[in-house]
Amino acid sequence: MIYRTDYHIHTNYSDGKGWPEDYIKAAIEKGLSEIGFSDHLTLTDEQQDWSIKLSRLGEYIDRINKLRETVTGIKVRLGLEVDYFPDKEEQIYQTISGLPLDYVIGSVHYMGEGTVDLGPEYYEGKDIDRLFELYFNLIAQAASSGLFDFMAHPDLVRIFRYFPSVNAEPMYRFLAGELSKSDVAFEVNTNGMNKPLKDFYPDRRYLHVFMEEGVPVCVNSDAHNPSRLGQYFDDAYTLIINAGFTEMVTFRKRERISVPLNS
């Protein structure tokens, strides 16, 4: 039996549609072994609607910590999904340093002033091949920063079904190699099924590349409401097993732990 975890979950503290207790109830019903909360932290100059307010960060941490101590039937983990900005590495470090987190997810939504996931108009008139190259470079740079334990939706630029005109495998080989070099894991994110993409991140055709490059993997739903917790996990686990993965990773107190996929 697969040891099922879901570490990429958003609550009312950021852009989710439920409180942590709502997700825990759903996770137990779905037979998960661990649930991890990872509300957005986005250190832009202006507060973003989808990001937790710094003034509520302590409240968020205290609430999850209390659940970690009192909930039975499932292990509760505490994380954050932190937007990466190349010029804000020190600010990110100062913000998260010392927090009692089990893991930190790195993500790239912003490229310049715009975000790649808010609308297809971002892509209009752009060189898509170059956009993919720049996006993958940012993911690699984020991984090399030492700030993050795993990278979220590593090819989010596929969200609106814009694809490179060239063979993309070398791009994925580069990305996987950089993640391996930085010793940072990646997730198979099932939430792409709920987007125009209608598929997982990263592209299933290249999962074997991450396996060949030795990049650790976990499976997450990126759920923004409790009904999507653990969504499409059977398909995702089948994909990574077929790609050659024999282990997945779990996290506790910023320590990465490997468990067999058939445990």
HELIX and SHEET records of a PDB file:
HELIX    1   1 PRO A   20  GLU A   29  1                                  10    
HELIX    2   2 LEU A   54  ARG A   56  5                                   3    
HELIX    3   3 LEU A   57  THR A   70  1                                  14    
HELIX    4   4 PRO A   86  LYS A   88  5                                   3    
HELIX    5   5 GLU A   89  ILE A   96  1                                   8    
HELIX    6   6 PRO A  120  TYR A  123  5                                   4    
HELIX    7   7 ILE A  128  SER A  144  1                                  17    
HELIX    8   8 LEU A  156  ARG A  158  5                                   3    
HELIX    9   9 GLU A  169  SER A  182  1                                  14    
HELIX   10  10 THR A  190  ASN A  194  5                                   5    
HELIX   11  11 ARG A  204  TYR A  206  5                                   3    
HELIX   12  12 LEU A  207  GLU A  212  1                                   6    
HELIX   13  13 PRO A  226  ARG A  228  5                                   3    
HELIX   14  14 PHE A  233  ASN A  242  1                                  10    
SHEET    1   A 7 THR A   5  ASP A   6  0                                        
SHEET    2   A 7 GLU A  34  LEU A  41  1                                        
SHEET    3   A 7 LYS A  75  ASP A  83  1                                        
SHEET    4   A 7 TYR A 103  SER A 107  1                                        
SHEET    5   A 7 PHE A 150  MET A 151  1                                        
SHEET    6   A 7 ALA A 185  ASN A 189  1                                        
SHEET    7   A 7 VAL A 217  ASN A 220  1                                        
SHEET    1   B 2 TYR A 110  MET A 111  0                                        
SHEET    2   B 2 GLY A 114  THR A 115 -1                                        
SHEET    1   C 2 GLU A 247  ARG A 252  0                                        
SHEET    2   C 2 GLU A 255  PRO A 260 -1                                        
END                                                                             
